[in-house]
Amino acid sequence: MWTSRRAVLNKKIFVTVLVILILVNTYHLWLGKRYFSHIARAAFHDHQTQFRNQFYLLLDKYAPRCPPLELIKSAGWPRYDAVFEIDRENHIDKADEILQPMQTAHDGFVQATRKLYVPYMVLTEGIVSSAGGKYMPTFIVTLRLLRRTGCTLPVELFVKDSTEYESHICEKTLPELNARCVVLSEVMGLENPKGTHNTDGVKIEHYQLKSFAVLFSSFEKVIWLDADCIPIHDPATLLTTDPFKSTGLVTWPDYWASTISPLYFIISHQPEFATTDRATTEAGVFLVSKKAHSRTLLLAAYYNYYGPSHYYHLLDQGAPGEGDKDTFIQAAAAVGEKFYTVSEKVADLGHQRYEGNDHDIIHVAMLQADPGEDYKLTQQGKWRVEDTSVAAAPRAFFIHANMVKFNPGEKLLEESSNEFDDGRRRMWTAPQTSVRRLGYDVERAAWEEVMTVSCTLAGAFETWEAGDGLCEDVQKHWDAVFDNPDADGLNFTQH
């Protein structure tokens, strides 16, 4: 009897201990996933500090020991064509002088970072962006449009330094939208980087910001969004489906053909790819897993750190958008990590130059395709980039408002006026093929958010003067364009 009772007691103790262990493990996982977990975040910051000190040492140690690159001439503006290949040409001056020192530095950095891992909070996913000054109002509009899609992912907004930190926006507006400001100069310790020989410190700005913001963000899975890149649907779904699930890195195309110098392929020990294989990257949006692509992100940061002096010319040779755009894919290729480049061409979105002519468009924004739908087509061997008749175009997923941004404090209202009769007009009405792919009236939604931001945050932005009448001006535009019963209807249904 006593033996039986003892066995029952031991079983109860075992079950209790097991349950406690499960609860503890679950709690630790929850700490990892919970965005504002103090314990997880403290551990992350410690790891980040150790990482950045090691990283700075390697950036300094493997600097290209040659003068900044100069171009003999620009590579021009070649449009991407998936059928007709163009010859790769070198436009870098004094190629013989830069080849060996850049290859030696590149080899050394790649080898040294094999065991250096990018820090992140495990099991987290979120959206990362950067904005400051005149781009801050645009970002707030984009953030509000993101929330309209049903997306609840946390957002980290990187500002370059304390001069771009806006107290009201960062401490009140963003937390209400599950977002927070991160001062890049603080998390990178730019005021006194340890172990470097550069007494002026590390300077990160312009195109370099994107790479370092992703590198120093806290998320394991990252959706990068430019401040003016508008999601039409919930982008969180892209992190749980192919092509991201199978590759961990997804990018979208630009209009242009690759103009990478042949020297780069020698420096990075890669075979040249045909210019028909893929277009250059339009980096207003991309998806990346830090867990799967630590080495990619480290090398991309290296390319951007030495971008203005060396790698931007090497990767683009003066072509449109020269900067960070191709650093991510080329870094992945250089270290042998998987990636997927959306094949569906970027599409124009704007309005007709002349009434009734749907082919002559004044470009205002860029339309990027649903990567999941694109992936399904390419897996079936259907390449619309070569022949558009093989299938209908994938639905639009992002709009990069690269030409006219939704900031009424800048040129938004001016660009939305009709120069012929001083009236108001829509910006996104053509071509019809692009408008139908939107699925719903995204421009109307954007103006609703512009109106909300203009009328509730007029005095919050440092670049807006209080009482400058923006709210009234935006309301007039809304009344004339979107509340006008005589306004022409648009077809947002793709056939």
Buried (B, 14 or more C-beta within 10 A) or exposed (E): EEEEEEEEEEEEEEEEEEEEEEEEEEEEEEBBBBBEBEEBBEBBEEBBEEBBBBBBBBBBBBBBEBEEBEBEEBBBEBEBBBEEEBEBEBBBBEBEEBBEBBBBBBBBBBEBBEEEBBBBBBBBBBBBBBBBBBBBBBBBBBBBBBBBBEBEBBBBBBBBBEEBBBEEBBEEBBEEBBBBBBBBBBBBBBEEBEEBEEEEBBEBEEBBBBBBBBBBBBBBBBBBBBBBBBBBBBBBBBBEEBBBEEBBBBBBBBBBBBBBBBBBBBBBEBEEBEBBEBBBBBBBBBBBBBBBBBBBBBBBBBBBBBBBBBBBBBBBBBBBBBBBBBBBBBBBBBBEBBBBBBBBBBBBBBBBEEEEEBEEBBEBBBBBBBBBBBBBBBEEEBBBBEEEEEBEBBBBBBBBBBBBBBBBBBEBBEBBBEEEEEEBBBBBBBBEBBBBBBBEBBBBBBBBBBBBBBEEBBEBBBBBEEEBEBBEBBBEBBEBBBEEEEEEEBEEEBE
